[in-house]
Amino acid sequence: MAILVDDPLWPAHDRFWAHMVSDTSLDELHDFARRAGIPARGFDHDHYDVPAERIDALVAMGATRVGPKELVRRLIASGLRVKERDRRD
């Protein structure tokens, strides 16, 4: 059971963003996000978008920093990955 956060590579809204996922359950992910003060609007199907400046605090709370490929690999292995074609906004 782990919360994972990757590198902040995605620019938007004048900052860079990372992804935060669980390799176990969405309940675990939502609980961690609530405790970290990450707003629900940051959730996108299978991950939270988190600003770069929050990563150190998330790691201090217990998240594991991984590269983007590792994050996707573990998200797919967990069965929680939502494929792009299945996303409906």
PDB file of N, CA, C and O in Angstrom:
ATOM      1  N   MET A   1       0.849  -1.176   0.000  1.00  0.00           N
ATOM      2  CA  MET A   1       0.000   0.000   0.000  1.00  0.00           C
ATOM      3  C   MET A   1       0.892   1.237   0.000  1.00  0.00           C
ATOM      4  O   MET A   1       1.713   1.440   0.895  1.00  0.00           O
ATOM      5  N   ALA A   2       0.706   2.054  -1.031  1.00  0.00           N
ATOM      6  CA  ALA A   2       1.541   3.255  -1.119  1.00  0.00           C
ATOM      7  C   ALA A   2       0.813   4.356  -1.863  1.00  0.00           C
ATOM      8  O   ALA A   2       0.039   4.116  -2.790  1.00  0.00           O
ATOM      9  N   ILE A   3       1.087   5.558  -1.425  1.00  0.00           N
ATOM     10  CA  ILE A   3       0.722   6.753  -2.181  1.00  0.00           C
ATOM     11  C   ILE A   3       1.981   7.155  -2.929  1.00  0.00           C
ATOM     12  O   ILE A   3       3.060   7.255  -2.346  1.00  0.00           O
ATOM     13  N   LEU A   4       1.831   7.381  -4.215  1.00  0.00           N
ATOM     14  CA  LEU A   4       2.963   7.714  -5.077  1.00  0.00           C
ATOM     15  C   LEU A   4       2.773   9.100  -5.667  1.00  0.00           C
ATOM     16  O   LEU A   4       1.653   9.497  -5.990  1.00  0.00           O
ATOM     17  N   VAL A   5       3.858   9.826  -5.806  1.00  0.00           N
ATOM     18  CA  VAL A   5       3.826  11.132  -6.464  1.00  0.00           C
ATOM     19  C   VAL A   5       5.005  11.191  -7.426  1.00  0.00           C
ATOM     20  O   VAL A   5       6.123  10.805  -7.086  1.00  0.00           O
ATOM     21  N   ASP A   6       4.734  11.683  -8.638  1.00  0.00           N
ATOM     22  CA  ASP A   6       5.799  11.716  -9.642  1.00  0.00           C
ATOM     23  C   ASP A   6       6.389  13.113  -9.793  1.00  0.00           C
ATOM     24  O   ASP A   6       6.117  14.008  -8.993  1.00  0.00           O
ATOM     25  N   ASP A   7       7.196  13.280 -10.825  1.00  0.00           N
ATOM     26  CA  ASP A   7       7.872  14.549 -11.062  1.00  0.00           C
ATOM     27  C   ASP A   7       6.910  15.591 -11.625  1.00  0.00           C
ATOM     28  O   ASP A   7       6.031  15.255 -12.419  1.00  0.00           O
ATOM     29  N   PRO A   8       7.063  16.830 -11.229  1.00  0.00           N
ATOM     30  CA  PRO A   8       6.188  17.889 -11.742  1.00  0.00           C
ATOM     31  C   PRO A   8       6.612  18.325 -13.143  1.00  0.00           C
ATOM     32  O   PRO A   8       7.419  19.241 -13.301  1.00  0.00           O
ATOM     33  N   LEU A   9       6.069  17.669 -14.138  1.00  0.00           N
ATOM     34  CA  LEU A   9       6.464  17.897 -15.525  1.00  0.00           C
ATOM     35  C   LEU A   9       5.413  18.613 -16.363  1.00  0.00           C
ATOM     36  O   LEU A   9       5.699  19.021 -17.489  1.00  0.00           O
ATOM     37  N   TRP A  10       4.211  18.771 -15.838  1.00  0.00           N
ATOM     38  CA  TRP A  10       3.094  19.258 -16.632  1.00  0.00           C
ATOM     39  C   TRP A  10       2.764  20.702 -16.277  1.00  0.00           C
ATOM     40  O   TRP A  10       2.312  20.981 -15.167  1.00  0.00           O
ATOM     41  N   PRO A  11       2.988  21.630 -17.223  1.00  0.00           N
ATOM     42  CA  PRO A  11       2.695  23.044 -16.954  1.00  0.00           C
ATOM     43  C   PRO A  11       1.215  23.371 -17.156  1.00  0.00           C
ATOM     44  O   PRO A  11       0.585  22.922 -18.114  1.00  0.00           O
ATOM     45  N   ALA A  12       0.688  24.150 -16.244  1.00  0.00           N
ATOM     46  CA  ALA A  12      -0.686  24.667 -16.353  1.00  0.00           C
ATOM     47  C   ALA A  12      -0.872  25.730 -15.282  1.00  0.00           C
ATOM     48  O   ALA A  12      -0.343  25.607 -14.177  1.00  0.00           O
ATOM     49  N   HIS A  13      -1.609  26.751 -15.606  1.00  0.00           N
ATOM     50  CA  HIS A  13      -1.961  27.787 -14.632  1.00  0.00           C
ATOM     51  C   HIS A  13      -0.730  28.405 -13.970  1.00  0.00           C
ATOM     52  O   HIS A  13      -0.710  28.625 -12.759  1.00  0.00           O
ATOM     53  N   ASP A  14       0.285  28.678 -14.771  1.00  0.00           N
ATOM     54  CA  ASP A  14       1.508  29.350 -14.306  1.00  0.00           C
ATOM     55  C   ASP A  14       2.288  28.575 -13.245  1.00  0.00           C
ATOM     56  O   ASP A  14       2.962  29.181 -12.412  1.00  0.00           O
ATOM     57  N   ARG A  15       2.204  27.243 -13.265  1.00  0.00           N
ATOM     58  CA  ARG A  15       2.986  26.403 -12.354  1.00  0.00           C
ATOM     59  C   ARG A  15       3.155  25.029 -12.978  1.00  0.00           C
ATOM     60  O   ARG A  15       2.567  24.734 -14.019  1.00  0.00           O
ATOM     61  N   PHE A  16       3.952  24.196 -12.345  1.00  0.00           N
ATOM     62  CA  PHE A  16       4.127  22.825 -12.807  1.00  0.00           C
ATOM     63  C   PHE A  16       3.401  21.881 -11.856  1.00  0.00           C
ATOM     64  O   PHE A  16       3.314  22.129 -10.653  1.00  0.00           O
ATOM     65  N   TRP A  17       2.881  20.792 -12.423  1.00  0.00           N
ATOM     66  CA  TRP A  17       2.043  19.853 -11.687  1.00  0.00           C
ATOM     67  C   TRP A  17       2.601  18.447 -11.769  1.00  0.00           C
ATOM     68  O   TRP A  17       3.232  18.066 -12.755  1.00  0.00           O
ATOM     69  N   ALA A  18       2.354  17.682 -10.712  1.00  0.00           N
ATOM     70  CA  ALA A  18       2.689  16.264 -10.638  1.00  0.00           C
ATOM     71  C   ALA A  18       1.393  15.481 -10.476  1.00  0.00           C
ATOM     72  O   ALA A  18       0.320  16.062 -10.315  1.00  0.00           O
ATOM     73  N   HIS A  19       1.504  14.170 -10.519  1.00  0.00           N
ATOM     74  CA  HIS A  19       0.364  13.291 -10.290  1.00  0.00           C
ATOM     75  C   HIS A  19       0.565  12.539  -8.976  1.00  0.00           C
ATOM     76  O   HIS A  19       1.682  12.152  -8.634  1.00  0.00           O
ATOM     77  N   MET A  20      -0.513  12.342  -8.259  1.00  0.00           N
ATOM     78  CA  MET A  20      -0.497  11.566  -7.025  1.00  0.00           C
ATOM     79  C   MET A  20      -1.516  10.441  -7.176  1.00  0.00           C
ATOM     80  O   MET A  20      -2.677  10.682  -7.507  1.00  0.00           O
ATOM     81  N   VAL A  21      -1.067   9.203  -6.928  1.00  0.00           N
ATOM     82  CA  VAL A  21      -1.924   8.025  -7.074  1.00  0.00           C
ATOM     83  C   VAL A  21      -1.753   7.100  -5.873  1.00  0.00           C
ATOM     84  O   VAL A  21      -0.844   7.263  -5.059  1.00  0.00           O
ATOM     85  N   SER A  22      -2.650   6.130  -5.791  1.00  0.00           N
ATOM     86  CA  SER A  22      -2.498   5.021  -4.858  1.00  0.00           C
ATOM     87  C   SER A  22      -2.249   3.761  -5.671  1.00  0.00           C
ATOM     88  O   SER A  22      -2.786   3.600  -6.766  1.00  0.00           O
ATOM     89  N   ASP A  23      -1.430   2.870  -5.126  1.00  0.00           N
ATOM     90  CA  ASP A  23      -1.252   1.576  -5.788  1.00  0.00           C
ATOM     91  C   ASP A  23      -2.147   0.519  -5.159  1.00  0.00           C
ATOM     92  O   ASP A  23      -1.977  -0.677  -5.394  1.00  0.00           O
ATOM     93  N   THR A  24      -3.123   0.984  -4.339  1.00  0.00           N
ATOM     94  CA  THR A  24      -3.999   0.053  -3.638  1.00  0.00           C
ATOM     95  C   THR A  24      -5.485   0.333  -3.872  1.00  0.00           C
ATOM     96  O   THR A  24      -6.225  -0.544  -4.320  1.00  0.00           O
ATOM     97  N   SER A  25      -5.917   1.566  -3.564  1.00  0.00           N
ATOM     98  CA  SER A  25      -7.347   1.855  -3.669  1.00  0.00           C
ATOM     99  C   SER A  25      -7.597   3.354  -3.796  1.00  0.00           C
ATOM    100  O   SER A  25      -6.799   4.178  -3.350  1.00  0.00           O
ATOM    101  N   LEU A  26      -8.719   3.679  -4.412  1.00  0.00           N
ATOM    102  CA  LEU A  26      -9.110   5.085  -4.495  1.00  0.00           C
ATOM    103  C   LEU A  26      -9.482   5.619  -3.112  1.00  0.00           C
ATOM    104  O   LEU A  26      -9.282   6.803  -2.837  1.00  0.00           O
ATOM    105  N   ASP A  27     -10.017   4.769  -2.245  1.00  0.00           N
ATOM    106  CA  ASP A  27     -10.328   5.215  -0.880  1.00  0.00           C
ATOM    107  C   ASP A  27      -9.066   5.691  -0.174  1.00  0.00           C
ATOM    108  O   ASP A  27      -9.069   6.731   0.483  1.00  0.00           O
ATOM    109  N   GLU A  28      -7.977   4.919  -0.313  1.00  0.00           N
ATOM    110  CA  GLU A  28      -6.703   5.308   0.286  1.00  0.00           C
ATOM    111  C   GLU A  28      -6.235   6.644  -0.297  1.00  0.00           C
ATOM    112  O   GLU A  28      -5.770   7.519   0.434  1.00  0.00           O
ATOM    113  N   LEU A  29      -6.361   6.793  -1.607  1.00  0.00           N
ATOM    114  CA  LEU A  29      -5.938   8.027  -2.276  1.00  0.00           C
ATOM    115  C   LEU A  29      -6.751   9.225  -1.796  1.00  0.00           C
ATOM    116  O   LEU A  29      -6.181  10.266  -1.469  1.00  0.00           O
ATOM    117  N   HIS A  30      -8.072   9.088  -1.751  1.00  0.00           N
ATOM    118  CA  HIS A  30      -8.931  10.198  -1.313  1.00  0.00           C
ATOM    119  C   HIS A  30      -8.667  10.559   0.152  1.00  0.00           C
ATOM    120  O   HIS A  30      -8.653  11.736   0.511  1.00  0.00           O
ATOM    121  N   ASP A  31      -8.462   9.557   0.983  1.00  0.00           N
ATOM    122  CA  ASP A  31      -8.175   9.808   2.394  1.00  0.00           C
ATOM    123  C   ASP A  31      -6.866  10.590   2.544  1.00  0.00           C
ATOM    124  O   ASP A  31      -6.804  11.561   3.298  1.00  0.00           O
ATOM    125  N   PHE A  32      -5.843  10.173   1.839  1.00  0.00           N
ATOM    126  CA  PHE A  32      -4.553  10.857   1.904  1.00  0.00           C
ATOM    127  C   PHE A  32      -4.695  12.290   1.395  1.00  0.00           C
ATOM    128  O   PHE A  32      -4.166  13.219   2.004  1.00  0.00           O
ATOM    129  N   ALA A  33      -5.401  12.469   0.294  1.00  0.00           N
ATOM    130  CA  ALA A  33      -5.591  13.816  -0.264  1.00  0.00           C
ATOM    131  C   ALA A  33      -6.319  14.720   0.722  1.00  0.00           C
ATOM    132  O   ALA A  33      -5.945  15.881   0.891  1.00  0.00           O
ATOM    133  N   ARG A  34      -7.353  14.200   1.375  1.00  0.00           N
ATOM    134  CA  ARG A  34      -8.081  15.002   2.386  1.00  0.00           C
ATOM    135  C   ARG A  34      -7.145  15.424   3.510  1.00  0.00           C
ATOM    136  O   ARG A  34      -7.120  16.589   3.906  1.00  0.00           O
ATOM    137  N   ARG A  35      -6.370  14.459   4.025  1.00  0.00           N
ATOM    138  CA  ARG A  35      -5.446  14.773   5.122  1.00  0.00           C
ATOM    139  C   ARG A  35      -4.375  15.776   4.694  1.00  0.00           C
ATOM    140  O   ARG A  35      -3.897  16.562   5.511  1.00  0.00           O
ATOM    141  N   ALA A  36      -4.001  15.747   3.414  1.00  0.00           N
ATOM    142  CA  ALA A  36      -2.972  16.656   2.893  1.00  0.00           C
ATOM    143  C   ALA A  36      -3.539  18.009   2.491  1.00  0.00           C
ATOM    144  O   ALA A  36      -2.788  18.926   2.161  1.00  0.00           O
ATOM    145  N   GLY A  37      -4.854  18.136   2.519  1.00  0.00           N
ATOM    146  CA  GLY A  37      -5.471  19.400   2.123  1.00  0.00           C
ATOM    147  C   GLY A  37      -5.527  19.607   0.620  1.00  0.00           C
ATOM    148  O   GLY A  37      -5.623  20.741   0.150  1.00  0.00           O
ATOM    149  N   ILE A  38      -5.467  18.510  -0.141  1.00  0.00           N
ATOM    150  CA  ILE A  38      -5.577  18.594  -1.595  1.00  0.00           C
ATOM    151  C   ILE A  38      -7.077  18.654  -1.926  1.00  0.00           C
ATOM    152  O   ILE A  38      -7.824  17.756  -1.540  1.00  0.00           O
ATOM    153  N   PRO A  39      -7.523  19.693  -2.632  1.00  0.00           N
ATOM    154  CA  PRO A  39      -8.956  19.828  -2.904  1.00  0.00           C
ATOM    155  C   PRO A  39      -9.485  18.732  -3.831  1.00  0.00           C
ATOM    156  O   PRO A  39      -8.766  18.248  -4.706  1.00  0.00           O
ATOM    157  N   ALA A  40     -10.728  18.352  -3.635  1.00  0.00           N
ATOM    158  CA  ALA A  40     -11.368  17.312  -4.440  1.00  0.00           C
ATOM    159  C   ALA A  40     -11.351  17.666  -5.926  1.00  0.00           C
ATOM    160  O   ALA A  40     -11.324  16.769  -6.768  1.00  0.00           O
ATOM    161  N   ARG A  41     -11.366  18.938  -6.257  1.00  0.00           N
ATOM    162  CA  ARG A  41     -11.357  19.331  -7.676  1.00  0.00           C
ATOM    163  C   ARG A  41     -10.050  18.924  -8.369  1.00  0.00           C
ATOM    164  O   ARG A  41      -9.973  18.951  -9.597  1.00  0.00           O
ATOM    165  N   GLY A  42      -9.028  18.549  -7.601  1.00  0.00           N
ATOM    166  CA  GLY A  42      -7.766  18.102  -8.171  1.00  0.00           C
ATOM    167  C   GLY A  42      -7.788  16.655  -8.628  1.00  0.00           C
ATOM    168  O   GLY A  42      -6.825  16.181  -9.232  1.00  0.00           O
ATOM    169  N   PHE A  43      -8.892  15.936  -8.344  1.00  0.00           N
ATOM    170  CA  PHE A  43      -8.991  14.521  -8.724  1.00  0.00           C
ATOM    171  C   PHE A  43      -9.396  14.403 -10.189  1.00  0.00           C
ATOM    172  O   PHE A  43     -10.322  15.075 -10.642  1.00  0.00           O
ATOM    173  N   ASP A  44      -8.693  13.541 -10.928  1.00  0.00           N
ATOM    174  CA  ASP A  44      -8.957  13.348 -12.348  1.00  0.00           C
ATOM    175  C   ASP A  44      -8.986  11.853 -12.667  1.00  0.00           C
ATOM    176  O   ASP A  44      -7.981  11.296 -13.109  1.00  0.00           O
ATOM    177  N   HIS A  45     -10.119  11.205 -12.448  1.00  0.00           N
ATOM    178  CA  HIS A  45     -10.389   9.806 -12.787  1.00  0.00           C
ATOM    179  C   HIS A  45      -9.603   8.779 -11.988  1.00  0.00           C
ATOM    180  O   HIS A  45     -10.205   7.856 -11.438  1.00  0.00           O
ATOM    181  N   ASP A  46      -8.277   8.901 -11.901  1.00  0.00           N
ATOM    182  CA  ASP A  46      -7.473   7.900 -11.191  1.00  0.00           C
ATOM    183  C   ASP A  46      -6.287   8.521 -10.459  1.00  0.00           C
ATOM    184  O   ASP A  46      -5.458   7.809  -9.891  1.00  0.00           O
ATOM    185  N   HIS A  47      -6.210   9.848 -10.474  1.00  0.00           N
ATOM    186  CA  HIS A  47      -5.084  10.537  -9.830  1.00  0.00           C
ATOM    187  C   HIS A  47      -5.501  11.943  -9.402  1.00  0.00           C
ATOM    188  O   HIS A  47      -6.519  12.479  -9.841  1.00  0.00           O
ATOM    189  N   TYR A  48      -4.688  12.509  -8.541  1.00  0.00           N
ATOM    190  CA  TYR A  48      -4.821  13.928  -8.204  1.00  0.00           C
ATOM    191  C   TYR A  48      -3.696  14.680  -8.887  1.00  0.00           C
ATOM    192  O   TYR A  48      -2.561  14.207  -8.943  1.00  0.00           O
ATOM    193  N   ASP A  49      -4.018  15.851  -9.405  1.00  0.00           N
ATOM    194  CA  ASP A  49      -2.997  16.775  -9.879  1.00  0.00           C
ATOM    195  C   ASP A  49      -2.561  17.593  -8.671  1.00  0.00           C
ATOM    196  O   ASP A  49      -3.391  18.178  -7.975  1.00  0.00           O
ATOM    197  N   VAL A  50      -1.255  17.631  -8.427  1.00  0.00           N
ATOM    198  CA  VAL A  50      -0.735  18.380  -7.279  1.00  0.00           C
ATOM    199  C   VAL A  50       0.366  19.327  -7.743  1.00  0.00           C
ATOM    200  O   VAL A  50       1.198  18.950  -8.568  1.00  0.00           O
ATOM    201  N   PRO A  51       0.380  20.550  -7.220  1.00  0.00           N
ATOM    202  CA  PRO A  51       1.411  21.501  -7.638  1.00  0.00           C
ATOM    203  C   PRO A  51       2.777  21.112  -7.090  1.00  0.00           C
ATOM    204  O   PRO A  51       2.893  20.514  -6.021  1.00  0.00           O
ATOM    205  N   ALA A  52       3.801  21.465  -7.847  1.00  0.00           N
ATOM    206  CA  ALA A  52       5.177  21.110  -7.499  1.00  0.00           C
ATOM    207  C   ALA A  52       5.538  21.497  -6.078  1.00  0.00           C
ATOM    208  O   ALA A  52       6.238  20.754  -5.390  1.00  0.00           O
ATOM    209  N   GLU A  53       5.074  22.643  -5.635  1.00  0.00           N
ATOM    210  CA  GLU A  53       5.468  23.128  -4.303  1.00  0.00           C
ATOM    211  C   GLU A  53       4.869  22.308  -3.159  1.00  0.00           C
ATOM    212  O   GLU A  53       5.243  22.516  -2.005  1.00  0.00           O
ATOM    213  N   ARG A  54       3.953  21.387  -3.446  1.00  0.00           N
ATOM    214  CA  ARG A  54       3.365  20.541  -2.402  1.00  0.00           C
ATOM    215  C   ARG A  54       4.063  19.188  -2.262  1.00  0.00           C
ATOM    216  O   ARG A  54       3.799  18.462  -1.303  1.00  0.00           O
ATOM    217  N   ILE A  55       4.942  18.837  -3.193  1.00  0.00           N
ATOM    218  CA  ILE A  55       5.532  17.501  -3.211  1.00  0.00           C
ATOM    219  C   ILE A  55       6.312  17.189  -1.934  1.00  0.00           C
ATOM    220  O   ILE A  55       6.146  16.104  -1.379  1.00  0.00           O
ATOM    221  N   ASP A  56       7.146  18.092  -1.456  1.00  0.00           N
ATOM    222  CA  ASP A  56       7.928  17.814  -0.244  1.00  0.00           C
ATOM    223  C   ASP A  56       7.023  17.524   0.944  1.00  0.00           C
ATOM    224  O   ASP A  56       7.317  16.636   1.744  1.00  0.00           O
ATOM    225  N   ALA A  57       5.927  18.263   1.069  1.00  0.00           N
ATOM    226  CA  ALA A  57       4.997  18.035   2.180  1.00  0.00           C
ATOM    227  C   ALA A  57       4.308  16.678   2.039  1.00  0.00           C
ATOM    228  O   ALA A  57       4.086  15.996   3.039  1.00  0.00           O
ATOM    229  N   LEU A  58       3.967  16.279   0.814  1.00  0.00           N
ATOM    230  CA  LEU A  58       3.338  14.972   0.597  1.00  0.00           C
ATOM    231  C   LEU A  58       4.296  13.840   0.956  1.00  0.00           C
ATOM    232  O   LEU A  58       3.895  12.846   1.562  1.00  0.00           O
ATOM    233  N   VAL A  59       5.550  13.996   0.583  1.00  0.00           N
ATOM    234  CA  VAL A  59       6.566  12.988   0.935  1.00  0.00           C
ATOM    235  C   VAL A  59       6.744  12.943   2.453  1.00  0.00           C
ATOM    236  O   VAL A  59       6.884  11.861   3.024  1.00  0.00           O
ATOM    237  N   ALA A  60       6.742  14.083   3.099  1.00  0.00           N
ATOM    238  CA  ALA A  60       6.868  14.126   4.564  1.00  0.00           C
ATOM    239  C   ALA A  60       5.693  13.414   5.238  1.00  0.00           C
ATOM    240  O   ALA A  60       5.843  12.870   6.333  1.00  0.00           O
ATOM    241  N   MET A  61       4.530  13.414   4.592  1.00  0.00           N
ATOM    242  CA  MET A  61       3.348  12.718   5.124  1.00  0.00           C
ATOM    243  C   MET A  61       3.370  11.221   4.838  1.00  0.00           C
ATOM    244  O   MET A  61       2.551  10.476   5.376  1.00  0.00           O
ATOM    245  N   GLY A  62       4.309  10.773   3.987  1.00  0.00           N
ATOM    246  CA  GLY A  62       4.405   9.345   3.707  1.00  0.00           C
ATOM    247  C   GLY A  62       4.308   8.940   2.253  1.00  0.00           C
ATOM    248  O   GLY A  62       4.457   7.760   1.939  1.00  0.00           O
ATOM    249  N   ALA A  63       4.063   9.882   1.351  1.00  0.00           N
ATOM    250  CA  ALA A  63       4.032   9.543  -0.077  1.00  0.00           C
ATOM    251  C   ALA A  63       5.436   9.146  -0.539  1.00  0.00           C
ATOM    252  O   ALA A  63       6.434   9.590   0.028  1.00  0.00           O
ATOM    253  N   THR A  64       5.498   8.319  -1.555  1.00  0.00           N
ATOM    254  CA  THR A  64       6.765   7.884  -2.130  1.00  0.00           C
ATOM    255  C   THR A  64       6.960   8.585  -3.463  1.00  0.00           C
ATOM    256  O   THR A  64       6.082   8.558  -4.325  1.00  0.00           O
ATOM    257  N   ARG A  65       8.104   9.205  -3.622  1.00  0.00           N
ATOM    258  CA  ARG A  65       8.422   9.900  -4.876  1.00  0.00           C
ATOM    259  C   ARG A  65       8.942   8.883  -5.881  1.00  0.00           C
ATOM    260  O   ARG A  65       9.874   8.134  -5.585  1.00  0.00           O
ATOM    261  N   VAL A  66       8.346   8.856  -7.063  1.00  0.00           N
ATOM    262  CA  VAL A  66       8.756   7.952  -8.132  1.00  0.00           C
ATOM    263  C   VAL A  66       8.777   8.728  -9.445  1.00  0.00           C
ATOM    264  O   VAL A  66       8.205   9.814  -9.541  1.00  0.00           O
ATOM    265  N   GLY A  67       9.430   8.175 -10.442  1.00  0.00           N
ATOM    266  CA  GLY A  67       9.398   8.774 -11.764  1.00  0.00           C
ATOM    267  C   GLY A  67       8.049   8.532 -12.422  1.00  0.00           C
ATOM    268  O   GLY A  67       7.290   7.669 -11.983  1.00  0.00           O
ATOM    269  N   PRO A  68       7.746   9.284 -13.468  1.00  0.00           N
ATOM    270  CA  PRO A  68       6.438   9.143 -14.121  1.00  0.00           C
ATOM    271  C   PRO A  68       6.181   7.753 -14.700  1.00  0.00           C
ATOM    272  O   PRO A  68       5.050   7.270 -14.641  1.00  0.00           O
ATOM    273  N   LYS A  69       7.190   7.103 -15.252  1.00  0.00           N
ATOM    274  CA  LYS A  69       6.992   5.764 -15.808  1.00  0.00           C
ATOM    275  C   LYS A  69       6.675   4.753 -14.708  1.00  0.00           C
ATOM    276  O   LYS A  69       5.822   3.883 -14.884  1.00  0.00           O
ATOM    277  N   GLU A  70       7.368   4.873 -13.567  1.00  0.00           N
ATOM    278  CA  GLU A  70       7.103   3.983 -12.438  1.00  0.00           C
ATOM    279  C   GLU A  70       5.695   4.217 -11.898  1.00  0.00           C
ATOM    280  O   GLU A  70       4.996   3.260 -11.564  1.00  0.00           O
ATOM    281  N   LEU A  71       5.278   5.463 -11.810  1.00  0.00           N
ATOM    282  CA  LEU A  71       3.939   5.776 -11.320  1.00  0.00           C
ATOM    283  C   LEU A  71       2.891   5.116 -12.212  1.00  0.00           C
ATOM    284  O   LEU A  71       1.971   4.475 -11.706  1.00  0.00           O
ATOM    285  N   VAL A  72       3.015   5.261 -13.513  1.00  0.00           N
ATOM    286  CA  VAL A  72       2.046   4.668 -14.439  1.00  0.00           C
ATOM    287  C   VAL A  72       2.098   3.143 -14.364  1.00  0.00           C
ATOM    288  O   VAL A  72       1.056   2.488 -14.362  1.00  0.00           O
ATOM    289  N   ARG A  73       3.288   2.583 -14.303  1.00  0.00           N
ATOM    290  CA  ARG A  73       3.421   1.120 -14.212  1.00  0.00           C
ATOM    291  C   ARG A  73       2.687   0.583 -12.986  1.00  0.00           C
ATOM    292  O   ARG A  73       1.957  -0.405 -13.072  1.00  0.00           O
ATOM    293  N   ARG A  74       2.887   1.240 -11.848  1.00  0.00           N
ATOM    294  CA  ARG A  74       2.255   0.765 -10.611  1.00  0.00           C
ATOM    295  C   ARG A  74       0.762   1.044 -10.586  1.00  0.00           C
ATOM    296  O   ARG A  74       0.000   0.278  -9.997  1.00  0.00           O
ATOM    297  N   LEU A  75       0.332   2.133 -11.220  1.00  0.00           N
ATOM    298  CA  LEU A  75      -1.101   2.421 -11.306  1.00  0.00           C
ATOM    299  C   LEU A  75      -1.794   1.370 -12.173  1.00  0.00           C
ATOM    300  O   LEU A  75      -2.868   0.887 -11.815  1.00  0.00           O
ATOM    301  N   ILE A  76      -1.201   1.019 -13.286  1.00  0.00           N
ATOM    302  CA  ILE A  76      -1.759  -0.033 -14.144  1.00  0.00           C
ATOM    303  C   ILE A  76      -1.804  -1.355 -13.385  1.00  0.00           C
ATOM    304  O   ILE A  76      -2.821  -2.047 -13.415  1.00  0.00           O
ATOM    305  N   ALA A  77      -0.716  -1.715 -12.704  1.00  0.00           N
ATOM    306  CA  ALA A  77      -0.654  -2.975 -11.949  1.00  0.00           C
ATOM    307  C   ALA A  77      -1.721  -3.032 -10.858  1.00  0.00           C
ATOM    308  O   ALA A  77      -2.200  -4.113 -10.515  1.00  0.00           O
ATOM    309  N   SER A  78      -2.092  -1.882 -10.316  1.00  0.00           N
ATOM    310  CA  SER A  78      -3.095  -1.836  -9.250  1.00  0.00           C
ATOM    311  C   SER A  78      -4.502  -2.098  -9.770  1.00  0.00           C
ATOM    312  O   SER A  78      -5.397  -2.444  -8.998  1.00  0.00           O
ATOM    313  N   GLY A  79      -4.703  -1.932 -11.085  1.00  0.00           N
ATOM    314  CA  GLY A  79      -6.036  -2.069 -11.659  1.00  0.00           C
ATOM    315  C   GLY A  79      -6.855  -0.788 -11.583  1.00  0.00           C
ATOM    316  O   GLY A  79      -8.022  -0.778 -11.975  1.00  0.00           O
ATOM    317  N   LEU A  80      -6.262   0.284 -11.086  1.00  0.00           N
ATOM    318  CA  LEU A  80      -6.985   1.548 -10.913  1.00  0.00           C
ATOM    319  C   LEU A  80      -6.856   2.495 -12.098  1.00  0.00           C
ATOM    320  O   LEU A  80      -7.546   3.513 -12.145  1.00  0.00           O
ATOM    321  N   ARG A  81      -6.001   2.188 -13.042  1.00  0.00           N
ATOM    322  CA  ARG A  81      -5.759   3.079 -14.180  1.00  0.00           C
ATOM    323  C   ARG A  81      -7.018   3.213 -15.029  1.00  0.00           C
ATOM    324  O   ARG A  81      -7.643   2.215 -15.388  1.00  0.00           O
ATOM    325  N   VAL A  82      -7.386   4.452 -15.347  1.00  0.00           N
ATOM    326  CA  VAL A  82      -8.482   4.724 -16.260  1.00  0.00           C
ATOM    327  C   VAL A  82      -7.853   5.116 -17.596  1.00  0.00           C
ATOM    328  O   VAL A  82      -7.148   6.120 -17.688  1.00  0.00           O
ATOM    329  N   LYS A  83      -8.110   4.329 -18.612  1.00  0.00           N
ATOM    330  CA  LYS A  83      -7.528   4.583 -19.926  1.00  0.00           C
ATOM    331  C   LYS A  83      -8.097   5.874 -20.510  1.00  0.00           C
ATOM    332  O   LYS A  83      -9.234   6.252 -20.227  1.00  0.00           O
ATOM    333  N   GLU A  84      -7.301   6.530 -21.314  1.00  0.00           N
ATOM    334  CA  GLU A  84      -7.687   7.803 -21.924  1.00  0.00           C
ATOM    335  C   GLU A  84      -9.025   7.682 -22.659  1.00  0.00           C
ATOM    336  O   GLU A  84      -9.864   8.577 -22.570  1.00  0.00           O
ATOM    337  N   ARG A  85      -9.220   6.601 -23.368  1.00  0.00           N
ATOM    338  CA  ARG A  85     -10.457   6.440 -24.135  1.00  0.00           C
ATOM    339  C   ARG A  85     -11.704   6.296 -23.242  1.00  0.00           C
ATOM    340  O   ARG A  85     -12.827   6.519 -23.692  1.00  0.00           O
ATOM    341  N   ASP A  86     -11.489   5.923 -21.979  1.00  0.00           N
ATOM    342  CA  ASP A  86     -12.597   5.753 -21.046  1.00  0.00           C
ATOM    343  C   ASP A  86     -12.908   7.004 -20.236  1.00  0.00           C
ATOM    344  O   ASP A  86     -13.859   7.021 -19.454  1.00  0.00           O
ATOM    345  N   ARG A  87     -12.117   8.037 -20.418  1.00  0.00           N
ATOM    346  CA  ARG A  87     -12.325   9.280 -19.675  1.00  0.00           C
ATOM    347  C   ARG A  87     -13.419  10.089 -20.325  1.00  0.00           C
ATOM    348  O   ARG A  87     -13.396  10.314 -21.535  1.00  0.00           O
ATOM    349  N   ARG A  88     -14.366  10.524 -19.542  1.00  0.00           N
ATOM    350  CA  ARG A  88     -15.466  11.353 -20.029  1.00  0.00           C
ATOM    351  C   ARG A  88     -15.543  12.583 -19.147  1.00  0.00           C
ATOM    352  O   ARG A  88     -15.952  12.495 -17.989  1.00  0.00           O
ATOM    353  N   ASP A  89     -15.155  13.727 -19.682  1.00  0.00           N
ATOM    354  CA  ASP A  89     -15.196  14.974 -18.901  1.00  0.00           C
ATOM    355  C   ASP A  89     -16.433  15.775 -19.165  1.00  0.00           C
ATOM    356  O   ASP A  89     -16.611  16.846 -18.585  1.00  0.00           O
TER     357      ASP A  89
END
